[in-house]
């Protein structure tokens, strides 16, 4: 409450070519108004929405990246909707809706950090579990964190169950091996939140995204995760992603690599020829 809340979601325009827009809806029955930042502060009361339109015509099937901030004025649980809209003959039509549930508690705003380093750990990363799998996971690490200057940190996330089994999914985010986020999702639903990591961050930080699935089905879950590090001053060397782990890649793809090697061996064996036969044509004679 009273703290800026980041909204990072993708919606999809499916109208005809023309002016498109993204809408943020404060649903009826929500606890109160909230402030939306779109170049200026806009107050949205329950049952109302604000629309941000493109400056000109945009082709059909355009992905709209909504990356804004909301500040809540009252505690409680809010049902928020993100809309993709397009205009035809002076009228607005809504193409797609993404639900977002936010629970706001009355807490003291976090202290301002003199210098921040935001790191996009997972940029709309899609995990897919095939029908024979019971889940999926992926990890990314940040190294070179100057702990002598580090004074705090937080993790901002958005998870969305894109498609798959109608039974729902459980999305999780772990920080250095400890689960800090567990979200129960129904198909098409997105949830966001912020986790305070102050006092939990060392020189290396590893974030793991995962979800549990049901055998016999396939599912896709989208993760967008930011790690914001707060420093007393700008560090001499900014933190960055860990180098690509080739050993992990080899372990994850060992089966396909081995099948590829076997396949190449079979092709080589099948292409081997016996002793060549040389035919000499008698001199002075030419084929007719």
C-alpha positions as CSV (number, residue, x, y, z in Angstrom):
1,X,0.0,0.0,0.0
2,X,1.5,3.3,-1.1
3,X,4.3,1.5,-3.0
4,X,4.6,1.5,-6.8
5,X,3.7,-1.9,-8.1
6,X,5.2,-2.9,-11.5
7,X,2.8,-4.4,-14.2
8,X,4.7,-6.3,-16.9
9,X,2.3,-8.3,-19.1
10,X,1.9,-9.1,-22.8
11,X,-1.5,-8.9,-24.5
12,X,-2.3,-9.5,-28.2
13,X,-4.3,-7.3,-30.6
14,X,-6.4,-9.4,-32.9
15,X,-8.4,-6.7,-34.6
16,X,-7.9,-5.2,-38.1
17,X,-5.0,-2.9,-39.0
18,X,-5.4,0.5,-37.3
19,X,-5.0,2.2,-33.9
20,X,-4.5,-0.2,-31.0
21,X,-4.3,0.3,-27.3
22,X,-3.7,-1.3,-24.0
23,X,-6.2,-0.9,-21.2
24,X,-5.8,-1.3,-17.4
25,X,-9.2,-2.0,-15.6
26,X,-10.0,-1.5,-12.0
27,X,-12.9,-4.0,-11.6
28,X,-16.1,-3.2,-9.9
29,X,-16.1,-4.3,-6.2
30,X,-12.4,-3.7,-5.7
31,X,-11.4,-2.1,-2.4
32,X,-10.7,1.4,-3.8
33,X,-9.0,3.5,-6.4
34,X,-5.4,3.1,-7.6
35,X,-3.1,5.4,-9.4
36,X,-1.8,4.5,-12.8
37,X,1.4,6.0,-14.2
38,X,1.3,6.7,-18.0
39,X,3.5,9.8,-18.4
40,X,1.3,11.4,-15.7
41,X,-0.6,10.1,-12.7
42,X,-4.1,8.9,-13.5
43,X,-6.6,7.9,-10.7
44,X,-8.8,4.9,-11.7
45,X,-11.8,4.2,-9.5
46,X,-13.6,0.8,-9.3
47,X,-15.6,0.0,-12.4
48,X,-13.3,2.3,-14.6
49,X,-10.3,1.8,-16.9
50,X,-7.6,3.8,-18.6
51,X,-6.6,3.3,-22.2
52,X,-3.2,4.0,-23.7
53,X,-3.4,4.2,-27.5
54,X,-0.8,4.0,-30.3
55,X,0.1,7.2,-32.1
56,X,-0.7,5.7,-35.5
57,X,-1.9,2.6,-37.4
58,X,-0.5,-0.7,-36.3
59,X,-0.8,-4.1,-38.2
60,X,-3.2,-6.8,-37.0
61,X,-1.9,-9.4,-34.5
62,X,0.5,-7.1,-32.7
63,X,1.8,-8.0,-29.2
64,X,1.3,-5.2,-26.7
65,X,3.8,-4.9,-23.9
66,X,2.3,-3.3,-20.9
67,X,5.1,-2.1,-18.6
68,X,3.6,0.4,-16.2
69,X,3.3,1.1,-12.5
70,X,0.3,1.1,-10.2
71,X,0.1,2.6,-6.7
72,X,-2.7,1.3,-4.4
73,X,-4.4,3.6,-1.9
74,X,-6.3,1.0,0.1
75,X,-5.5,-2.5,1.4
76,X,-7.3,-5.6,0.1
77,X,-7.5,-7.9,-2.9
78,X,-7.8,-6.4,-6.3
79,X,-9.1,-8.0,-9.5
80,X,-7.3,-6.1,-12.3
81,X,-7.7,-6.7,-16.0
82,X,-5.3,-6.0,-18.8
83,X,-7.0,-5.4,-22.2
84,X,-5.8,-5.4,-25.8
85,X,-8.0,-3.0,-27.8
86,X,-8.4,-1.8,-31.4
87,X,-10.3,1.0,-33.0
88,X,-12.7,0.6,-36.0
89,X,-14.8,3.5,-37.4
90,X,-14.4,5.6,-34.2
91,X,-15.4,2.7,-31.9
92,X,-13.2,0.7,-29.6
93,X,-13.3,-3.1,-29.5
94,X,-11.6,-5.3,-26.9
95,X,-9.7,-8.3,-28.3
96,X,-8.1,-10.0,-25.3
97,X,-8.2,-9.9,-21.5
98,X,-5.5,-11.0,-19.1
99,X,-6.7,-11.2,-15.4
100,X,-4.3,-10.1,-12.6
101,X,-5.0,-10.7,-8.9
102,X,-3.1,-8.5,-6.4
103,X,-3.3,-8.6,-2.7
104,X,-2.3,-5.3,-1.1
105,X,-1.3,-5.1,2.6
106,X,-0.8,-2.0,4.7
107,X,3.0,-2.0,5.2
108,X,5.7,0.6,5.6
109,X,7.2,1.5,2.2
110,X,10.7,0.1,1.7
111,X,13.6,2.5,2.0
112,X,14.9,4.2,-1.1
113,X,18.3,2.9,-2.2
114,X,20.9,5.4,-3.4
115,X,21.7,3.2,-6.4
116,X,19.8,0.3,-8.0
117,X,20.8,-2.3,-10.5
118,X,17.7,-4.0,-12.1
119,X,18.5,-7.3,-13.8
120,X,16.0,-9.0,-16.0
121,X,16.5,-12.6,-14.9
122,X,13.8,-14.2,-17.1
123,X,12.4,-12.1,-20.0
124,X,8.9,-13.7,-20.6
125,X,10.5,-17.2,-20.4
126,X,8.1,-19.9,-21.6
127,X,8.4,-23.3,-19.9
128,X,6.7,-26.2,-21.6
129,X,6.1,-29.7,-20.2
130,X,5.2,-32.4,-22.7
131,X,2.6,-35.0,-22.0
132,X,5.2,-37.5,-20.5
133,X,6.6,-34.9,-18.1
134,X,5.4,-34.0,-14.6
135,X,7.0,-30.5,-14.6
136,X,9.6,-28.2,-15.9
137,X,12.4,-26.0,-14.4
138,X,15.1,-23.6,-15.4
139,X,17.7,-21.6,-13.5
140,X,19.6,-18.4,-14.2
141,X,22.4,-16.9,-12.1
142,X,23.8,-13.4,-11.5
143,X,27.4,-13.1,-10.4
144,X,29.8,-10.4,-9.4
145,X,27.5,-8.8,-6.7
146,X,29.5,-6.3,-4.6
147,X,28.3,-7.3,-1.1
148,X,30.4,-4.5,0.5
149,X,28.0,-2.0,-1.1
150,X,24.8,-4.1,-1.2
151,X,22.1,-2.9,1.2
152,X,19.0,-4.6,-0.1
153,X,17.2,-6.3,-2.9
154,X,13.8,-7.5,-4.2
155,X,12.3,-9.8,-6.7
156,X,9.4,-8.7,-9.0
157,X,7.6,-11.4,-10.9
158,X,4.7,-12.1,-13.2
159,X,3.6,-15.7,-14.0
160,X,0.9,-16.7,-16.5
161,X,-0.6,-20.1,-17.3
162,X,-0.8,-19.9,-21.1
163,X,-2.4,-23.2,-22.2
164,X,-2.5,-26.9,-21.4
165,X,-4.6,-29.1,-19.1
166,X,-7.8,-27.5,-17.7
167,X,-6.9,-28.8,-14.2
168,X,-4.6,-25.8,-13.4
169,X,-0.9,-25.5,-12.6
170,X,1.3,-24.6,-9.7
171,X,4.1,-22.1,-10.6
172,X,7.1,-21.7,-8.3
173,X,10.1,-19.4,-8.1
174,X,13.1,-20.3,-5.9
175,X,15.9,-18.0,-4.8
176,X,19.2,-19.8,-4.0
177,X,17.4,-23.1,-3.6
178,X,14.6,-21.7,-1.3
179,X,11.1,-21.4,-2.7
180,X,9.9,-17.8,-2.3
181,X,6.9,-17.8,-4.6
182,X,4.1,-20.4,-5.1
183,X,1.1,-19.5,-7.3
184,X,-1.9,-21.6,-8.1
185,X,-3.0,-20.7,-11.7
186,X,-6.0,-21.6,-13.8
187,X,-5.7,-21.5,-17.6
188,X,-5.2,-17.9,-18.9
189,X,-4.6,-16.5,-15.5
190,X,-1.6,-14.2,-14.6
191,X,-0.4,-13.3,-11.1
192,X,2.3,-10.8,-10.0
193,X,4.0,-9.9,-6.8
194,X,7.1,-8.5,-5.1
195,X,9.4,-10.4,-2.7
196,X,11.8,-8.6,-0.3
197,X,15.2,-10.3,-0.4
198,X,17.1,-7.9,1.8
199,X,19.7,-9.8,3.8
200,X,19.4,-13.0,1.7
201,X,21.7,-12.0,-1.2
202,X,25.4,-13.0,-1.6
203,X,28.0,-12.5,-4.3
204,X,26.1,-14.9,-6.5
205,X,22.3,-15.2,-6.8
206,X,20.4,-18.0,-8.5
207,X,16.7,-17.8,-9.5
208,X,14.9,-21.0,-10.5
209,X,11.5,-21.0,-12.2
210,X,9.4,-24.2,-12.3
211,X,5.9,-25.6,-12.5
212,X,4.2,-28.9,-11.7
213,X,2.2,-30.6,-14.4
214,X,0.0,-33.6,-14.8
215,X,1.2,-36.7,-16.7
216,X,-0.7,-37.3,-19.9
217,X,-1.1,-33.6,-20.6
218,X,1.1,-30.8,-21.9
219,X,1.3,-27.3,-20.4
220,X,2.9,-23.9,-21.0
221,X,3.7,-21.3,-18.3
222,X,5.2,-17.9,-18.9
223,X,7.6,-16.3,-16.4
224,X,8.8,-12.7,-16.2
225,X,11.2,-12.1,-13.3
226,X,13.3,-9.0,-12.3
227,X,15.9,-8.9,-9.6
228,X,16.5,-5.4,-8.3
229,X,19.7,-4.9,-6.3
230,X,20.1,-1.8,-4.0
231,X,23.5,-0.4,-3.3
232,X,24.9,2.4,-1.2
233,X,26.7,3.7,-4.3
234,X,27.3,2.5,-7.8
235,X,29.5,-0.6,-7.7
236,X,32.8,-0.4,-9.7
237,X,31.7,-3.5,-11.7
238,X,27.9,-4.0,-12.2
239,X,26.6,-7.5,-11.6
240,X,25.8,-9.6,-14.6
241,X,24.6,-13.0,-15.8
242,X,26.8,-16.1,-15.3
243,X,28.5,-17.5,-18.4
244,X,26.8,-20.2,-20.3
245,X,27.1,-23.6,-18.6
246,X,28.1,-26.0,-21.4
247,X,28.3,-28.9,-19.0
248,X,24.7,-28.3,-18.0
249,X,23.6,-28.1,-21.6
250,X,25.4,-31.4,-22.4
251,X,23.7,-33.0,-19.4
252,X,20.2,-31.8,-20.5
253,X,20.7,-32.8,-24.1
254,X,22.7,-36.0,-23.5
255,X,19.9,-38.2,-24.9
256,X,19.6,-36.3,-28.2
257,X,23.3,-36.0,-28.6
258,X,23.8,-39.8,-28.2
259,X,20.9,-40.5,-30.6
260,X,22.6,-38.1,-33.1
261,X,26.0,-39.9,-32.7
262,X,24.3,-43.3,-33.3
263,X,22.5,-41.9,-36.3
264,X,25.7,-40.5,-37.9
265,X,27.4,-43.8,-37.3
266,X,24.6,-45.7,-39.1
267,X,24.8,-43.3,-42.0
268,X,28.5,-43.8,-42.3
269,X,28.2,-47.5,-42.2
270,X,25.5,-47.6,-44.8
271,X,27.5,-45.3,-47.1
272,X,30.6,-47.4,-47.1
273,X,31.4,-49.0,-50.4
274,X,33.4,-52.1,-51.3
275,X,36.5,-52.3,-53.5
276,X,36.0,-50.1,-56.5
277,X,35.7,-51.7,-59.9
278,X,37.6,-49.9,-62.7
279,X,36.4,-50.4,-66.3
280,X,39.0,-49.7,-69.1
281,X,37.6,-48.8,-72.5
282,X,39.8,-50.2,-75.4
283,X,41.7,-47.5,-77.2
284,X,40.3,-46.2,-80.5
285,X,36.7,-47.0,-79.6
286,X,34.2,-44.5,-78.5
287,X,30.7,-45.0,-77.3
288,X,28.1,-44.4,-79.9
